[in-house]
């Protein structure tokens, strides 16, 4: 102990002058384990150069997880394309040519070889693109950004250089134009709503298409009976969601692999038996002839063609489980040849039997293979639906972390895979929606119309966000970006126009569902932002806090009080309201803010930020607990244990740095926010600074920050603090022990239950939004203590009303 104290007394705190000569080091180097993690390339852990053994295993696994939806499209594409029958034999070649090149253009080129590389540290999907953009440009509508967030090791991976003028221009446009921010947010919400709607339509159309094959062996079955069989399977599908996909996931890959081999083999059989001339569809001439011959009818048929690339969003969203190379390998050598052979074989069959276009898949299957085909088709449809349902759960979970969705219970069904989620309330609504759609429409043709608009709208928004990522982050030529945008946006808009033409024939269903979902998400986020701004404007100044704590009638209650608040800057206005009603505080009071960063995960060693509100006798702290959008909340007891552990690290480090004087400060032009801005008042400091106290990740030791390589630095200024001695070490230990003793006496969780109402002079629309719609959503969503599984007997709620 004495040796440790003696070593500490000889160590000195150093400050690097960052504004000095050109040979000065650009930043304070962190000599810890987190520094190595921070300097790794994006996705190095998950998307680097894996061994071929691991790549092949991942390639086999992703066949089962990712390709169920895309692989079952041959069940219904031709029947959706030729609703009124085949008019001319060469129309089949034109449609097949459109299928081949649309499939290659959108699924292979756009998603597998472009979009997958725009991942957010291994995560894909619309929200991953949005959060990736938000890390490079401040586009969030909630003003809770802190300079310390950028110090998280995973935050600034791949940040563009300041000299890249295009990136700087794009960043300025996104940050300074509020209209652009809102438009980007609304587009993300629209895509989210469409993905959730697609999770209703995909099970309906996939399972109904598979079950429809029963008519081949049981022609006496009526349409209604087929529908009710489908509904029974859908109910069973949604009922097993609570067990999680990892429980049955081992069966997915063999089933889908057998399915792909079967449809590919049947395709080859049909091609050889009926018409090898179907291979002429690789000639683009047949596309031109198709549109010249059919004109408007050919354009409208694009609404059926686009169903050949459904499931691409689920593929992109589930990227986090696999490596890019494994997806490209399995896609190129597994899915693409099997699916294309299936389409080619069906076209060859229809060239001889065009009258069977309404049930092409089963009619083109050899009779001896009917039952194996039917069983595999049903299994593949369920697996494909499972992928889309899981995608919807993940999307809702991500939107909730951004304050864009009412609080719902999110269960993690796998300890091994953090992304496998189950949301009971949402699962129930998805099941009802899928059953109602199946009962209401009865045929795959009409459901296909609805399904198509979800697919194409999500693709258009993905193209927009990818273009922004290219402009802001990627270092590629502007001409390549222009080619990407023009080719994909123009082709996707053509497909959208074809779907909208038949809007009244089914496309209105997802639009109506998405409109309701968007109202829910926009209203929730709007009031959330207004409420946050209200608390920010009415946050309690530090002097007022000291005055409240210094009152003679304040009683100290043993134990720790965790005061939960969404505000990360300052003390919430509900605190003085609590003191006024109940003039007592706990021996240790911690204001806790649960904050989600726009990154997939935050390492535990970087989770907590602390600040001592009052440095006198009262032990009052502020804590920001930072999570990624994939990180689950811990159980209440585990959370308290970790919080107290890191609070002890903070007490040690702040004493080692401060020693009773002002916190040490490192001047830096890289950060435009200070300690006071991040945690406290709104007054702008005279010096742009990052405080060393903030830079500490609690698990780091004091000595790690003192061992800085001098290298080519100009000079090191020494911080003249008091020398560490045994008395001061004992003082730190006593403070740490006092925290532990108070924790053992009990923990109380304090929640500010704020009722939000519109001001009396507000417009009628605002009153409806705040007083009725938001109030209804809030009353029917989960409370904070339920989200974190806090025992009721330890909860204290403080009611307050806000007028916004």
N, C-alpha and C positions, 0 to 999 in steps of 0.2 A: 504493500500500500504506500509506504514511504517512498519507495523507488518510483512508483507511478506518479506520485505527487511531485517528486523532484524533477522527473522528465517533463511533466506538464509545466513546471515553473520555468524551465529553460526554453520552452517553445514560444515563438513569437508569431503574431498574426501579421500577414503581409498583404499589401494592397497593390495591385498592378495598375499603373497609370495607362489607361487605354487611349488617352487623347495625346499621347506623346509622339515620339518620332515614328517614322515608318517602320522601323525594325522592331517596334514593340509588339508583343504578342497580341493577337486580336481579341482574345477572351481569356478569362480565368479558367485554366484547365482543371478539370475535376479528376482527381486520382483515386477513383473508386470503381467498384464493379459496375455501377450504373453508367460510367463514362464509356466503357466498352460497348455496352448495349446501345447507348445513344448514337455511337458512331457507326454501327452496322448499317448496311444498306437496307432499304425498305423491304420488308418481307423476307429478310434473309433466313429467318428461322423456318419459314414455311414455303417459301417460293424460290429458294436458291437452287443450286445444282445438286439435287438429291442423287443418291446412288440409283443405278438402274433397277436394282431389286426393289427398293422402296417405290420408285416411280411406277413400276409394273403393278405392284400391289395396290397403289392408289388408283391406277388406271382401271383396275378390275372393280374396285369399290365404287368409283364414281359412275360406272355403268349402271349400277343399281340405284344410286341416289339421284343422279341428274337426268337420266335419259328416258325415264318412264313416260313423261308427258310428250316429248318430241317423238319418241318411238312409237306412240300409239296414234299419231296423227293419220297414218294410212287407213285407219278405221273409217274416217268420215270426210276426207278431203274431196274425193271425186263426187260424192253424193251432194256435198255443199256447193261444189263448183257448177255442176250441170243439174240445176234444180228442175229444169223443163226438158231434160233429156239431151242426148247428143245430136246436134243438127247435121254435122258433116264429119266423116271419118277422120279427116285431117285436123279437126278441132281437138281431138285427143292428143295429137302430136304437139299442137300449139299449147294446150294446157300443161302437158308434161314438160315441155321446154320451159314454161314459166315456173313450174314447180322446181325443176332442177336448178335454174339459175337464181331464183329467189332464195331457195334453201342455201345455196353456196354463198350468195352475196350477204345475206343477213346473219345466218347462224355461224358460218365458218369464218368469213372475212371480218364482219363487224364485231361479233361477240367473242369468238374463240381466239382471234388473232389481234384484235384491237382493244375491245372493252375489258378483257381479262387483265390487260396490262395497266389499266387505269384503276387498279384495286387500291383500297385504303388499308395498307399494311396487311394484306391478305384477305380483306373482306370486300365483297362486291355488292352490287345492287344500287338502286336509286339513292338510298340514304347514304351509302358509302361514298358515292360521288359527291353528294351535297356536303358531307362532313369533310371530305378531302378538300373541297373548294374552301370551306369555312376556315380551315387551318391556315390557308395561304392568303385569305382576304377576310376581313371582319364583316361577314354578311349576316350574322345572327341578329335577330330583332330583340333579343333579351340582353340588356347591358350588364352582363355579369362576367365579362372577360377580365382576366388578371394577367399581369406580366409574368407571374410565376408559372402560369400554365405552359408557357413556351419553354420552360426549363425541363418539363417532363421529357424523358428520354425518347418517347415515341412520337412526340409532337411535331418536330421540325424536320422529319426525314424527307429528303428530296426537295428542300426549300429552294426556290429559284434564286439565282444570283441577282443582286441589286442592279447590276449593270445591264441586265436583259430588259431593254426598254419596252418590249412588247408586254412582258409580264407585269412591269410596273404600270403601264397604261391600263391593262386589264384590271389590275388590283385597284387602281384609283377609280375606275368606272364602277366597280362592284361596291366599293366602300363609301363613295361620296353620293351616289345616286340612290335615294331611298326607294324610288319607283322600281329600280332594277332589283333591289333587295327583296321587295315585296313580291315582284313578279317571279323571281327565282323560288321563293318560298311557296307561292301558290302552285307553281308547276310541280314542285316536289310533292305537295299535298295531293294534287290531282293524280300523279303517278301512283302515290301510295293508295289512294282510294280505288284506282283501277286494279292494282295488284290484289287488294282485299276482295274486290268484286270478282276478279278472275278465280280466286279460291272458292267461290260459290259455283261458277260456271264450269270450271275444268272437271270437277268430279261428276257434275250432271251430264255433260256431253260425253266424257270418256266411258263412264259406266253404262250409260244408256246405249252407246254404240256397241259395246261389247255384249250386253244382254240381248240386244236386238237380233243377234245371231241365232238365238233360240228358235226363231220363226222358221229357220231352214229345216230344223228337225221336228218342230212342233207347229205346223202352219195354223193349227186351230187356235193358237194363242192370240188374243186380241191386243190392240195397242194399249188399252188400259191395263191389262194384266202385265204386259212388259214394263209399263211405267211403275206399277206397284212393286214388282220384283226389284226394279232399280232402286226405288225408295227404300226398300228393306236393306239392300246392300249399302246404300249411302248412310243409313242410320247406324249400321254396324261399323262402317268405316270411321265415322266421327266418334263413335263410342270408344274405340280402341285408342284414340289419340292420347288419352290420359296415361297410357302405359309408356308412351314415348317410342320414337322410331328405332332407338338403339336395341329395344327388346326383340324386334323382328327384322332388324336391319341386315342381319347375316343372310337372310333368305333373298334379299332384294337383288343382289348382283347375279346369282345363278338364274333367277327367274327372268330378268331382263335380258341377260345374255342368251338364254334359250329362245326368248321371244325374238330377238334380233336375228339370230341364226335361222329361225323358222321363217320369218317374213322375207329374209333375203333369199333363202333357198326356194321358197314358193315363187318368189319373183323370177328367179332364174328358170324355174320349171315352166312358168307361164310364158316367159319370153321365148323359150325354145319351142314350146308346143304350139303357140298361137301365132305370133308375128314378131320375128326378129327385126322387122322394119321399124319397130318402136324406137330403136336406137338412133334413128334419124332425128329424134327430138333434140339431140345435142346441137343441131344446126339452128342458129338464131333466126334463120329465115322463117321458120314455122311460127314464131311469135308474131312477126310482122304480118304474115298471112292470116293468122288467127284474128288479129284486131281489124285487118282490112275486110275480112269476111263477116265478122260479127258486130263490128262497130260498137255501139252503145252496149249491146248485150255482152260483148267480150269484156268491156271495161267493168261492168257490174259484176261479172264473174270473178274479178280479182278478190272480192270479199270471201270467196271460198278458197282461192289459191293461197291466201295468206295464212290459212290454218296449218299449212305445212311447216311453219316455223314457230308454232306455239311452244311455250315452255322455255323460251330463251331467258326470260327474266328470272325464273327459278334457277336455271343453270348459272347465271351471273351472280345471283344472291347467295348461292351455296358454295361459292368459290373457297370460302374460308376453311373448308374441310380438306381441300386437296391442293396440289401444286398445279401451276399453269401447264407444265410439261406433261403431267399425267392426263389432264383434260384434253390437251391437244392430241396426245397419242391415242387415247381411247376414242376420241371423236373422229379422228381421221381414218383409223384402221378398223373401227367397230361400228359406230353409228352411221356415218355417212354412206358407206357402201351398202349396208343392210337396208336403210330407209330408201335410198335412191333405187335400189333393185326392186324393192316392194312397189314403188310408184311405177317403175318401168314395166314390171310384170302385169300390174293391174291395167295399164294402158294397152298392153298387148292383148290381154283378155277382152277388154272392151272394144277393141277394133273388130273382133269377131262377134261379140255379144253386147252391143251397145244398149240393149233393152234392160240389162242388169245393173245400170249405173246407180240406181237407188240403193243397192246393197252390194256394191262392188267387192268389198273385202271378202265376205264369206262365200259369195258366188264364185269367186276366182280361186278359192281354196280347194284343193283336191278332197273328194268326199271322205277318203280314208283318214285324212288328217283333221277332220272337222272338230272332233271332241278335244284332242290335244290343243288345237288352235283356239277353240272357245275358252278352255280353262286358262291358257296362257294369256289370251287377250283380256280376260276378266282380271287376272292377277296383275298384269302390266298396267291396266287402267287404274286399279286401286293404288298401285305403287306410284304411278304418275300423279294421281290426285294427292297422294300423301306429300309429295315434294312441294306441290303448290300450296297446300294447307300449311306446311312448315314454313314456307316462304312468307305467308301472310302473318303467321305468329311472330316471326323475326322482324317483319316490317313494322308491326304494331308496337313491338317492344322498343325498337329504335325510335319510333315517333314519340313514344311516351317519354323517353329520355330527353328529347328536345322540347318537352312541354307542349306537345301538339296532339295529345290524345288523353282522354280521361283516365284516371288511375284504375287499372284492372289488375287482378291477381295473376302474376306470371310465375309459373312453376318450371323449374329446370329438371327435365326428366332424365338427364344423364350426368353423372359425376365426371365422366371422361370428356364429354363434348359440351362446352358451355353454350353452344348455339342451339341445342335441341330444347325447344320450349313447348309449353302447353299453357293455353289461356282458357280457362273453363268457360267464362262468359262469352268470349268471342267464338269458341268452338260450337257452343249451343246455337248462336245466331247464324254461323256459317252453315250448320246442319239444316236449320229451318229454311234458310235461303235456297240451298241446293235442292231440297225436297220440293219447295214451292215452285221453283223454276222447272223442275222435271215434270211435276203434275200439271203445271199451267201450259207448257209448250208442247210436251209429249213427243216431239221429233227433234232429231239432231240438227236438222237444217235451220230451224229458227234459233235454236240455242247457239249454233255456229255463228249466226249473224251477231248475236250479243257477245260471244266469245271473241270474235275478231276485232271489235272496236277496243276492247281492253288491251289486246296484244299490240295493236298499231299505235295507240296513244302512248303507251309506256315506251315503245321503241322511239317515237319522235322525241319524247322528253329525254330519253337516254342519249340520243344524238346531240341535243342541245347542251346537256351537261358535259358530255365527252368533248365537245368543241371548246367549252370554257376551260376544261382541264388541259387541253392541248395548248390553248393560248396562254394560260396562267402558269402551268407547271412544266409541260413537256418542252424539250429543246429540239423542235423540229421546224422545218421550213413552213412559212405561212402559206405557201402554195399547196403543200400537201394537206394542210388543214382546210384550205378552201375546197380542194378536190373532195375530201371526206365529207364536208358539210353539204356541198352541192349534190353529190351522188346520192347520199343516203337520205337527206331531207326531201329532195324532190321525189324519189321513188316511194318513200313512206307516205308523203302527202297524197300521192296518186292512189295508193291503197286506202288511205283514210277517206278520200272522196268517194271511192267505190262503196265503202261500208256505209257512209252517211246517206248515200242515195237511197238505201233501203232501211233508213232509220226507223220507220214505222213498223218494219217487219221483225223487230227483235233487238235492234241496236239501242233502242231507247232504254232497255232494262238496265245495263251496266251504267248508262249515263245517269239514270234516276238514282240508282244505288250509290254511285260515286258522288252525286250532288248531295245526298243526305250525309254521307261520310265526310265530305268536305265542309259542310256546315258545322258538323260536330267538331272537327279538328280546328277550323278557323276560329269558331267562337271560343273554344277552350284556350287556344293560343292567344287570341286577342285579349281576353280578360286576364290571362296569366301575365302577359306583358304589362298591361295597365296596372295590375296589382303590384307587380315588382317595381315599376316606376314610382308608384305611390309610396311604397315602403322606402324606396331609395331617397325620395324627396323629403320624407318625414322621419328619416333615420335619426336616432338620438345622438347628439354630439358627445364627445368624450367628457367634456366638462360636466355635462348634465348627468352622465353615468356616474362620475365621481361624486357628484352632489347627492344622487340617489343612494349610492352605497354608503355615504357618510352620514346619513340620517340617524338620529339617536334611537328612533323607534324601530329600526330594522333589527329583526331577530335572525340569528344564525341557526339553521337547521342542519343537523348532522347528515352526512352523505354527499353524493354527487348529484347535481341537477343538470340534465342535458336539455337545453332549450333549443328546440328545432326551429329553424327559420330558413326560408329560401334565399334570404338576403346574404350575399357574401361580402358586401361593403357596409360596415357599420353595424349598429345595434338596431333591431326592429322596433317600431313604435309600440308594439304590444308589450314590451318589457316594462316601461313605466306604468302602463295600465295594470300589469300584474302587481307591481310594488304598491300601487295605490289601493288595490283591493285586498291584497294579502302582504302586509309589510314584513316580509321575511324572505331570505334567500338561503340556498344551501351553502355549506362550508366551501364546496368547490362548485362553481357555476361555469358551464361551458356552453357557449352559443354554437350550435352545430348546423352547418349548411351542407346538405347533400347535393353535390354538383356533378353534372355529367360533362365530360370534355368530348370534343369531336374526334375521338380516337377509339379504336376497338377496346382497348384495355389499358389500365393504369397499374403499374407494379405496386405491390403493397408498400414497399419502401418509399414510394413517392406519393402515397395516397393522402396523407394528412398535412395540412398547413396550419400552424398555430400562431397566435398572437396573444400576449397578455394585455388585457384591457386595462387593468389597474395593477400597478406594480408595488402597491403598498401591502396592507395586511390582507385585503380581500383577494382570494384566489379566483379571479374571473378571467376566463380565456375565450377567445374566438377560435373556432376550428372549421376549416373547410375540408370536407371529406370528398375526394375527387374520384370519380368512376369513369370508365369507358362505357360506350353504349352496349357492350356485350357483357360487362361485369355485373354479376348478380349482387343484390344486397345481402349482407351477412345476417344471421340470426342476431337478435338483440344482444344476447350475452357475449357472443363472439365479437360483435362490433365494439362493445364497451371494453373488452379485454384488449383489443388491438389499439383502440383510441388511447386508453390509459398508458399502455406500453410506450406508444409514440409520444405521448405528453411528457413522460419521464425523460425520453431522449431530448425533447425540446427544452425542458427545464435545465438539463445538464448543459446543453449547447449554448443556450442564451446566457447562462451564468459564465460559461467559459469565454464567451465573446464580450458580454457586456460588463460584467464585474462591477455593476452599479453605475456605470457611465452610459452615455448615449450609444446606441448601436453603431457598429462600424458600417461604413458605407463605401461601396465600390462604384466609382463613376463610370458610366457606360452610355454611349450614344445609341446603343442597340435597343435599349428599353426605354420607353417613354412613359412608364408608369412607375410609381414609387410605392413604398410601404404604406404611406398614408392613403394613396389613391386606391390601393388594392383592398385594404381592410377597413379604412376609416373614413375620414372627412373627405369632402369634395374640393378642398382648397388645393390649388396647384402649387407644388413645391417649387422653390427657386432653383433647385438643383435636380437635374434628371439623374436618377440613381436607382440602383438595385441594392437593397440592404443585404449584407452577408447573412443576417439572421433569416431572411427569406430564402436565400439560396440553399440553406441546409436541408437536405433530405434527412429526416430524423435518424436513420440507421447509420449515417456517416459519423465517424468519430472526428473529434476536434483536430487530432493530429493529421488526419488525411488532408485537411484544408491548409495545413501549414507547410506541407512538403511540396512546394511549388518549384518547378525547374526554372532556374534563372535564365538559361539559354541566351537568347539575344535580346532580352529585355534591357531597357535603358537603365532604370534604377528601381529599387524596391523601397517604398516608404514603409516604415515600421510603425505599427500601431503600439503606442506606449500604454499598456494596461498594467494593472497591479499584478504582481507575481503570484502565481497560484501557490497556496500553502495548504497545510492539513486542515486548518480551521474552515477554509472556504470549501474544501472537498466534503467535510462533514456537513456543512450547511446545505450543499446540494443533495446529499444523501437524505438529510432530514426532510427536505421539501418533497423529495420523491417518495419517501416513506409515508409522509402525511397524506399524499394523494392515494396511496394504496389503502391506508387505514380508512379513509373516507369512502372508498369504493366498497370495502367490506361492510360498512355500515348501511349500505343500500344505495340504489340508483333510482332516480325518478326521472321520467321522460315527460318533458313539458312541451305541449303543442299549442301554438296560437291558432285557434279556430276563427278565422276571419270571414265574416259575412260581407260579400261584395255587392253593393247596390249602385245603380246609376244615380248621378246627381239629379236633383229635382228639375233643373233647367235643361237637362239633356234631351236630345231628340227622341221621338217615339221609337225609332228603330233601335237606338242604343238601349233604351229601357227594355225593349223586348229581348234584345240579345243578352243583356246582363241580368235583368231581374227575373226572366222566365226561362230562356233556353239554358244559360249557364247554371242558373240555380237548379234546374231539373237535372242537368248532367252531374253537378257536384253532389247532389243528394243521392244519386244512384251510382256513384263511383266509390272506390274504396278510400278509407281514411288513411292518413300517414302511418298510424300505429299498426294498422292491419297489413300494410305493405311490408313492414319490417318485423312482423310477428312479435310485437311487444306485448307482454302480459298486461291485461287490463288493470290489474291492481297497482301497477307501477306508472300509470298514465295520469297526467294532470293536464286538463284542457283549459285554455284561457280564451274566452270569447271576446271578440272585438268586431266592430263594423267599420268598413271602409266605403267612402263615397268616391267613385272614380268618374 
